[in-house]
Amino acid sequence: MTDWGALAAAHLDALAGFSAPGAGVTRLPYGPEHRAAVEYLTVMMEGAGLEVHLDAAATLVGRAEGGGAGTFYMGSHQDSVPQGGAFDGIAGVVLPVMAMQLLAEEGVVLPFAVEVMAFADEEGVRFPTALVGSRAVAGTVDMAVLDMVDRDGVSLRAALEGFGCDPEAIPQVARDRAQALGYLEAHIEQGPVLEAEGEALGVVTGICGIERHALTFTGETGHAGTVPMEARKDALVGAARVIAEVDRLARATPGLRATVGQVDVRPGAVNAVPGEVRMPVELRSEDDMARDAAGAAIQAFARRVADELGLELEASRTYAQPAAPCDPALRAGLVQAVQKGGGKGLELTSGATHDASAMAGLCPISMLFIRCRDGVSHRPDEHAAPADLGAAVRAIAEMLRRFGDA
């Protein structure tokens, strides 16, 4: 009897070897490590009975024809952050391939086609864009991103061509919405909830929307020893008040996550009053209205602080990505599949963005989270237990059976 968890762990360990030198896993898109991963995954997919090809956006696609109309999609990304882990993204490729292998060994023929996809670039580490592969499948990719360059001056177009792809054919990758039945992405949780609950698997309710604001406070610099406190226009004092308000507002608003992860202080000397501070504010929530309201509230608070302290303020929303709710029917099917395997069917939100957020432009989406040790991700010590990986394989296979019977 196949030990699906041990087999999954072995595949993921082998794929982790396709990495640039250094700690953890560093596998950037369109490079030699990506090529090696594609070759390994091709053998895996073919072993599960899938027909395999590499599309114009460097997505590896394994397809199984079904007994009826329509296609169900599964997958995730193969790329990593620098010195990341062996599970983020790539587990969401390996596990559905193995679920298809499990069904094939049981002689199950689904009444629809299935495609498992290994997207090339979700992390956005090499180029200043991301989700190109999943957006291509959804038909929403902006072809202008092909002119973006990496730190070595190589364009995305040139990188794709060097990988053997035809970037001008990317629009032809888009799938027919009328035939797209749904999408499932399996992913390590990247958080502590499942471990705290003692659950191997969780079902995602939706992917948080994200927005970012750029705030610049401008005051007056001066000598720290000669400018009286009452005469100061200290930009950092204003920024500090806003940072505290960002934290307070997030703690007071259910489901809101807010972060100030960078502060640029000028002139940045120990004996100079800060004359300018630039900082981003990032907001995440599954509730777009709550997130929008929080962004407006923070900008309004920042303007009040600037007026009170005699500072100038430049504030703008620089990025906004709507939330992507998971489909209720697919969620219910996943919950039932997890429960059949002995789990509670716990539901939770995804605070991180995934390829599923782009696939939402094509079809209903769903996500299955897998417990990760200490909630750690994007680090070399990222880990998911073989038993949990096996539970995910069985849950994916069960969900596909249930979807076929619906």
ROSE-534809 format. One record per residue (C-alpha): x, y, z. Coordinates in Angstrom, 3 decimals, always signed. Each point is the difference from the previous one (the first is absolute). Layout:
<atoms>
ATOM/px/py/pz
ATOM/X/Y/Z
...
</atoms>
This chain:
<atoms>
ATOM/px/py/pz
ATOM/+0.000/+0.000/+0.000
ATOM/+1.459/+3.350/-1.063
ATOM/+1.147/+2.353/+2.777
ATOM/-1.006/+3.219/-1.724
ATOM/+1.472/+2.211/+2.691
ATOM/+3.439/-1.608/-0.115
ATOM/-0.064/+0.098/-3.794
ATOM/-0.952/+3.687/-0.008
ATOM/+2.784/+0.797/+2.463
ATOM/+2.502/-1.836/-2.199
ATOM/-1.078/+1.938/-3.109
ATOM/+0.189/+3.326/+1.836
ATOM/+3.429/-0.856/+1.367
ATOM/+1.232/-0.799/-3.503
ATOM/-1.449/+3.228/-1.406
ATOM/+1.652/+1.988/+2.804
ATOM/+3.314/-1.105/-1.491
ATOM/-0.685/+2.135/-3.072
ATOM/+1.221/+3.156/+1.673
ATOM/+2.680/+2.639/-0.342
ATOM/+2.848/-0.382/+2.522
ATOM/-0.658/+1.094/+3.556
ATOM/-2.340/-0.791/+2.848
ATOM/-3.526/-1.188/-0.687
ATOM/-1.528/+0.082/-3.473
ATOM/+0.681/+2.758/-2.515
ATOM/-1.769/-0.767/-3.272
ATOM/-0.700/+3.069/-2.093
ATOM/-2.053/-0.194/-3.200
ATOM/+1.448/-0.764/-3.428
ATOM/+3.420/-1.063/+1.273
ATOM/+1.796/-3.366/+0.094
ATOM/-1.603/-1.003/+3.306
ATOM/-3.441/+0.684/-1.477
ATOM/+0.924/-2.115/-3.024
ATOM/+1.048/-2.877/+2.239
ATOM/-3.263/+0.239/+1.954
ATOM/-1.989/-0.058/-3.254
ATOM/+1.793/-3.142/-1.128
ATOM/-0.637/-1.734/+3.335
ATOM/-3.666/+1.024/+0.107
ATOM/-0.475/-1.116/-3.603
ATOM/+1.029/-3.533/+0.952
ATOM/-2.292/+0.137/+3.040
ATOM/-2.978/+1.178/-2.029
ATOM/+0.532/-2.558/-2.736
ATOM/+0.263/-2.696/+2.662
ATOM/-3.453/+1.032/+1.216
ATOM/-1.400/-0.384/-3.524
ATOM/-0.064/+3.688/-0.912
ATOM/+0.787/+1.493/-3.408
ATOM/+2.637/+2.688/+0.591
ATOM/+0.998/+3.222/-1.736
ATOM/+1.685/+3.311/+0.822
ATOM/-2.108/+3.014/-0.990
ATOM/+1.051/+3.433/-1.262
ATOM/+0.184/+1.416/+3.547
ATOM/+2.288/-2.857/+1.162
ATOM/-2.789/-1.769/+1.894
ATOM/+0.403/-3.765/+0.001
ATOM/-3.418/-1.566/-0.639
ATOM/-0.989/-3.615/+0.540
ATOM/-3.431/-0.911/-1.383
ATOM/-2.250/-3.004/+0.458
ATOM/-2.999/-0.281/-2.276
ATOM/-3.285/-0.870/+1.690
ATOM/-3.252/-1.644/-0.842
ATOM/-1.910/+3.236/-0.634
ATOM/+0.178/+3.713/-0.667
ATOM/+1.906/+2.664/+1.873
ATOM/+3.358/+0.178/+1.776
ATOM/+0.901/+0.217/+3.665
ATOM/+3.314/+1.696/+0.786
ATOM/+2.493/-0.596/+2.800
ATOM/+3.495/+1.259/+0.667
ATOM/+2.321/+2.524/+1.564
ATOM/+3.458/+1.465/-0.641
ATOM/+3.421/-1.603/-0.241
ATOM/+2.101/+3.117/+0.735
ATOM/+1.273/+0.996/+3.434
ATOM/+1.233/+3.049/+1.834
ATOM/+3.781/+0.151/+0.505
ATOM/+1.019/-2.528/+2.659
ATOM/-3.592/-1.085/+0.450
ATOM/-1.476/-3.371/+0.829
ATOM/-0.726/-3.291/-1.718
ATOM/-3.810/+0.121/+0.279
ATOM/-1.334/+3.490/-0.832
ATOM/-1.628/-0.181/-3.419
ATOM/+1.567/-3.186/-1.275
ATOM/-2.021/-2.205/+2.390
ATOM/-3.092/+1.303/-1.792
ATOM/+1.329/-1.521/-3.218
ATOM/+1.211/-3.317/+1.388
ATOM/-3.082/-0.826/+2.098
ATOM/-2.657/+0.303/-2.750
ATOM/+2.188/-2.007/-2.388
ATOM/+0.102/-2.716/+2.627
ATOM/-3.755/+0.257/+0.531
ATOM/-0.440/-0.623/-3.731
ATOM/+2.356/-2.979/+0.298
ATOM/-2.062/-1.336/+2.926
ATOM/-3.217/+0.267/-2.017
ATOM/+1.642/-1.635/-3.022
ATOM/+1.189/-2.924/+2.116
ATOM/-3.560/-0.419/+1.274
ATOM/-1.336/+0.031/-3.561
ATOM/-2.039/+3.169/+0.549
ATOM/-0.985/+1.868/-3.182
ATOM/-1.269/+3.477/+0.822
ATOM/-2.867/+1.456/-2.055
ATOM/+2.127/+3.047/-0.863
ATOM/+3.549/+0.766/-1.077
ATOM/+2.634/+1.032/+2.557
ATOM/+3.031/+2.207/-0.496
ATOM/+2.765/+0.251/+2.601
ATOM/+2.152/+3.082/-0.465
ATOM/+3.450/+0.957/+1.280
ATOM/+0.111/+3.772/-0.394
ATOM/+3.400/+1.578/-0.598
ATOM/-0.105/+3.232/+1.992
ATOM/-2.273/+0.721/+2.957
ATOM/+2.488/+1.497/+2.434
ATOM/+0.956/+3.006/-2.147
ATOM/+3.625/-0.198/+1.130
ATOM/+1.860/+0.144/-3.315
ATOM/-2.249/+2.459/-1.849
ATOM/-2.127/+2.839/+1.447
ATOM/-3.173/-1.890/-0.846
ATOM/-1.572/-3.293/+1.002
ATOM/-2.743/-2.503/-0.837
ATOM/+0.789/+0.212/-3.711
ATOM/-0.733/-3.697/-0.599
ATOM/-3.313/-0.095/+1.853
ATOM/-1.087/+3.301/-1.492
ATOM/+0.790/-1.358/-3.451
ATOM/-2.263/-2.997/+0.633
ATOM/-2.723/+2.330/+1.300
ATOM/+0.388/+2.299/-3.002
ATOM/+0.844/+3.052/+2.111
ATOM/+3.753/+0.386/-0.501
ATOM/+1.298/+3.463/-0.944
ATOM/+2.380/-0.507/-2.927
ATOM/+1.882/+3.169/+1.000
ATOM/+1.682/-2.002/+2.780
ATOM/+2.104/-1.728/-2.668
ATOM/+2.126/+3.150/-0.184
ATOM/+0.820/-0.059/+3.719
ATOM/+3.623/-0.833/+0.796
ATOM/+1.777/-1.802/+2.820
ATOM/+2.996/+1.398/+1.899
ATOM/+2.303/-1.195/-2.788
ATOM/-1.954/+1.879/-2.661
ATOM/-1.562/-3.138/-1.498
ATOM/-3.584/+0.564/-1.101
ATOM/-2.790/-2.413/+0.835
ATOM/-0.501/-0.456/-3.724
ATOM/+3.641/-1.003/-0.476
ATOM/-0.093/-2.327/+3.015
ATOM/-3.050/-1.816/-1.376
ATOM/+1.577/-0.287/-3.443
ATOM/+3.172/-1.376/+1.586
ATOM/-2.163/-2.608/+1.745
ATOM/-1.375/-1.135/-3.343
ATOM/-3.326/+1.799/+0.226
ATOM/-1.743/+2.346/-2.433
ATOM/-1.124/+2.963/+2.135
ATOM/-2.009/+1.534/-2.832
ATOM/-2.234/-3.086/+0.124
ATOM/-0.958/+0.596/+3.645
ATOM/-3.499/+1.317/-0.890
ATOM/-0.727/-3.389/-1.590
ATOM/+0.568/-1.699/+3.366
ATOM/-3.299/+1.370/+1.383
ATOM/-2.550/-2.713/+0.747
ATOM/-3.661/+0.049/-1.002
ATOM/-2.013/+1.276/+2.978
ATOM/-3.020/-1.992/-1.127
ATOM/+1.989/-3.229/+0.393
ATOM/+1.836/+0.903/+3.231
ATOM/-1.629/-1.897/+2.876
ATOM/+2.160/+1.115/+2.910
ATOM/+3.483/+0.262/+1.490
ATOM/+1.583/-1.565/+3.072
ATOM/+3.327/+1.073/+1.468
ATOM/+1.656/-1.935/+2.799
ATOM/+2.533/+1.995/+2.021
ATOM/+1.726/-0.087/+3.355
ATOM/-1.820/+2.332/+2.373
ATOM/+3.006/+2.290/+0.645
ATOM/-1.548/+0.743/+3.382
ATOM/-0.627/-1.567/+3.422
ATOM/-3.763/-0.617/+0.042
ATOM/-0.141/-3.659/-1.085
ATOM/+2.837/-0.998/+2.295
ATOM/-1.675/+1.742/+2.937
ATOM/-3.253/-1.826/-0.795
ATOM/+1.695/-3.377/-0.410
ATOM/-1.290/-0.276/-3.572
ATOM/+1.937/-1.277/-3.007
ATOM/-2.199/+1.757/-2.571
ATOM/-2.111/+3.117/-0.249
ATOM/-2.389/+1.393/-2.597
ATOM/+0.483/+3.595/-1.107
ATOM/-2.979/+2.362/+0.024
ATOM/+1.670/+2.602/-2.189
ATOM/+3.205/+1.834/-0.864
ATOM/+0.404/+3.387/+1.594
ATOM/-0.037/+3.104/-2.132
ATOM/+3.070/+2.219/+0.277
ATOM/+0.559/+3.716/-0.257
ATOM/+3.068/+2.140/+0.581
ATOM/+0.305/+3.681/+0.812
ATOM/+3.077/+2.182/-0.368
ATOM/+0.295/+2.705/+2.682
ATOM/+2.616/+2.757/+0.017
ATOM/+0.237/+2.381/+2.959
ATOM/+2.097/+3.138/-0.566
ATOM/+1.027/+2.257/+2.872
ATOM/+3.207/+1.875/+0.746
ATOM/+3.357/-1.469/+0.878
ATOM/+2.363/+1.679/+2.426
ATOM/+2.598/-0.582/+2.674
ATOM/-1.271/-2.352/+2.689
ATOM/+1.644/+2.063/+2.715
ATOM/-1.028/+3.503/-1.046
ATOM/-3.578/-0.228/-1.329
ATOM/-2.419/+0.342/+2.978
ATOM/-2.677/-2.679/+0.304
ATOM/-2.823/+2.513/-0.389
ATOM/+1.527/+1.278/-3.254
ATOM/+0.459/-3.383/-1.653
ATOM/-1.745/-1.372/-3.054
ATOM/+1.165/-3.579/+0.455
ATOM/-1.170/-2.189/-2.872
ATOM/+0.819/-3.197/+1.869
ATOM/-2.230/+0.936/+2.927
ATOM/-2.900/+0.298/-2.449
ATOM/+0.882/-3.301/-1.638
ATOM/+0.263/-1.719/+3.374
ATOM/-3.485/+1.105/+0.957
ATOM/-1.362/-1.420/-3.242
ATOM/+1.843/-3.298/+0.507
ATOM/-1.601/-0.336/+3.427
ATOM/-3.409/+0.783/-1.491
ATOM/+0.483/-2.611/-2.741
ATOM/+0.599/-2.636/+2.673
ATOM/-2.921/+1.190/+2.154
ATOM/-2.438/+0.057/-2.915
ATOM/+0.965/-3.481/-1.170
ATOM/-0.444/-1.465/+3.479
ATOM/-3.408/+1.655/+0.275
ATOM/-1.246/-1.120/-3.442
ATOM/-0.877/-3.709/-0.354
ATOM/+1.960/-1.694/-2.764
ATOM/+2.172/+3.021/-0.812
ATOM/+3.777/-0.385/-0.161
ATOM/+2.057/+3.171/-0.272
ATOM/+3.747/+0.444/-0.232
ATOM/+2.587/+2.751/-0.269
ATOM/+3.020/-2.015/-1.035
ATOM/+2.348/+2.745/-1.126
ATOM/+0.838/+3.534/+1.207
ATOM/+2.375/+2.266/-1.934
ATOM/+1.183/+2.846/+2.267
ATOM/+1.951/+2.979/-1.345
ATOM/+2.583/+1.286/+0.642
ATOM/+0.317/-3.098/+2.189
ATOM/+2.587/+1.298/+2.472
ATOM/-0.026/-0.538/+3.766
ATOM/+0.435/+3.738/+0.656
ATOM/-2.430/+1.377/-2.590
ATOM/-3.742/+0.586/+0.306
ATOM/-1.660/-2.149/-2.674
ATOM/-1.179/+2.266/-2.806
ATOM/-1.593/-2.624/-2.245
ATOM/-1.445/-3.467/+0.481
ATOM/-1.296/-2.289/-2.723
ATOM/-1.811/-3.197/+0.862
ATOM/-2.426/-2.486/-1.528
ATOM/-3.095/-1.279/+1.772
ATOM/-1.285/-3.392/-1.115
ATOM/-3.536/-1.175/+0.786
ATOM/-1.451/-3.472/-0.506
ATOM/-3.533/-1.261/+0.549
ATOM/-2.445/-2.484/-1.444
ATOM/-2.589/+2.814/+0.235
ATOM/+0.714/+2.576/-2.725
ATOM/-2.328/+2.585/+1.531
ATOM/+1.707/-0.270/+3.389
ATOM/+3.402/+0.264/-1.643
ATOM/-1.014/+3.055/-2.045
ATOM/-1.431/+1.661/+3.104
ATOM/+3.195/-0.666/+1.940
ATOM/+2.126/+1.523/-2.754
ATOM/-2.139/+3.139/-0.048
ATOM/+0.088/+0.213/+3.794
ATOM/+3.793/-0.243/+0.124
ATOM/+0.441/+2.710/-2.608
ATOM/-2.443/+2.253/+1.880
ATOM/+1.838/-0.643/+3.285
ATOM/+3.342/+0.777/-1.648
ATOM/-1.356/+3.340/-1.279
ATOM/-1.219/+0.951/+3.479
ATOM/+3.403/-0.821/+1.469
ATOM/+1.765/+1.995/-2.694
ATOM/-2.214/+3.026/+0.661
ATOM/+0.555/-0.249/+3.742
ATOM/+3.786/-0.180/-0.319
ATOM/+0.377/+2.486/-2.845
ATOM/+1.175/-2.623/-2.482
ATOM/-0.690/-0.431/-3.690
ATOM/-1.476/-3.325/-1.063
ATOM/-0.092/-1.811/-3.326
ATOM/-2.248/-3.050/+0.094
ATOM/-1.118/-2.302/-2.798
ATOM/-1.290/-3.519/-0.457
ATOM/+2.590/-1.647/-2.231
ATOM/-1.392/-3.530/-0.320
ATOM/-3.318/-1.762/+0.407
ATOM/-0.914/-3.644/-0.568
ATOM/-3.532/-1.127/+0.827
ATOM/-0.718/-2.956/+2.233
ATOM/-0.663/-3.334/-1.688
ATOM/-2.719/-1.953/+1.826
ATOM/+0.045/-3.758/-0.379
ATOM/-3.024/-1.604/-1.613
ATOM/-2.537/-1.282/+2.589
ATOM/-0.679/-3.269/-1.835
ATOM/+3.686/-0.805/-0.458
ATOM/+0.639/+0.934/+3.629
ATOM/-2.753/-2.335/+1.144
ATOM/+1.430/-2.834/-2.094
ATOM/+3.436/+0.532/+1.503
ATOM/-1.380/+0.113/+3.528
ATOM/-1.769/-3.321/-0.578
ATOM/+3.156/-1.507/-1.517
ATOM/+2.096/+1.090/+2.998
ATOM/-2.609/-1.330/+2.426
ATOM/-0.078/-3.358/-1.749
ATOM/+3.709/-0.238/+0.739
ATOM/-0.598/+0.647/+3.701
ATOM/+0.530/+3.768/+0.111
ATOM/-2.362/+2.638/+1.322
ATOM/-0.222/+1.866/-3.300
ATOM/+1.234/+3.185/+1.692
ATOM/-0.446/+3.129/-2.115
ATOM/+2.395/+2.960/+0.030
ATOM/+1.032/+3.046/-2.027
ATOM/+3.088/+0.321/-2.166
ATOM/+1.882/+3.198/+0.794
ATOM/+2.518/-0.687/-2.763
ATOM/-0.597/+0.270/-3.726
ATOM/+0.115/-3.148/-2.126
ATOM/-0.475/-0.963/-3.646
ATOM/-3.623/-0.681/+0.953
ATOM/-0.584/+3.761/+0.217
ATOM/+0.850/+0.290/-3.703
ATOM/-1.927/-3.156/-0.931
ATOM/-3.093/+1.622/+1.550
ATOM/-0.160/+1.978/-3.243
ATOM/-0.727/-3.234/-1.838
ATOM/-2.120/-2.226/+2.237
ATOM/-1.127/-0.784/+3.561
ATOM/+2.983/-0.598/+2.282
ATOM/+0.801/-2.030/+3.096
ATOM/+3.050/-0.537/+2.193
ATOM/+1.159/-2.768/+2.332
ATOM/+2.482/+0.971/+2.724
ATOM/+2.515/-2.476/+1.427
ATOM/+1.412/+0.358/+3.499
ATOM/+3.586/+1.254/+0.136
ATOM/+2.307/-0.303/+2.985
ATOM/+0.017/+3.119/+2.210
ATOM/-1.873/+1.877/-2.742
ATOM/+3.333/+0.601/-1.738
ATOM/+0.278/+0.791/-3.704
ATOM/+2.437/+1.717/-2.391
ATOM/+2.838/-1.423/+2.115
ATOM/+2.277/-3.031/-0.342
ATOM/-1.643/-1.656/+3.035
ATOM/-3.441/+0.016/-1.628
ATOM/-1.517/-3.466/+0.528
ATOM/-3.185/-2.005/-0.456
ATOM/-0.186/-3.522/+1.431
ATOM/-0.323/-2.983/-2.386
ATOM/-3.207/-1.102/+1.749
ATOM/-1.574/+3.396/-0.678
ATOM/+1.122/-0.089/-3.632
ATOM/-1.614/-3.426/-0.354
ATOM/-3.223/+1.293/+1.528
ATOM/+0.013/+2.797/-2.592
ATOM/+0.453/-2.440/-2.890
ATOM/-2.968/-2.054/+1.185
ATOM/-2.162/+3.101/+0.610
ATOM/+0.690/+1.344/-3.499
ATOM/-0.894/-3.351/-1.549
ATOM/-3.178/-0.201/+2.078
ATOM/-0.991/+3.547/-0.918
ATOM/+0.372/-0.832/-3.709
ATOM/-2.180/-3.101/+0.448
ATOM/-2.678/+2.051/+1.757
ATOM/+0.161/+2.733/-2.634
ATOM/-0.460/-2.615/-2.678
ATOM/-3.056/-1.421/+1.757
ATOM/-1.622/+3.413/+0.540
</atoms>
